[in-house]
Amino acid sequence: MTKKPRQPARFGAEVWQERFVREWSLWDLWYCVVIELDRRMSFRSTNSISFGSG
């Protein structure tokens, strides 16, 4: 059985991918993930507010 070569460790500042003629680092990726999760949680809490007829 052959083993896959081990990938070098990444620390965040290295280029993750190039998208739309821009280099994305792992920091950029994590920042977007955190923002999206925060947005989804805020949206859920906003939708759970019920406005009763008063």
DAUR-V660225 format. One line per field, one symbol per residue. ss: DSSP state (~ for helix, > for strand, _ for the rest). phi: phi as a letter, one per 40 degrees, with the letter a starting at -180 (. if undefined). psi: psi as a letter, one per 20 degrees, with the letter a starting at -180 (. if undefined). Layout:
ss: ???
phi: ???
psi: ???
This chain:
ss: ______________>>>>>__>>>>~~~~~~~~~~~~~~~~~~~~~~_______
phi: .ccccccccbbhccccabbffbcbcccdcccccccccccccccccccccbbccc
psi: pqqqqpqqqqjgiqpgrpplkppprhggghghgggggggghhgghghippnqp.
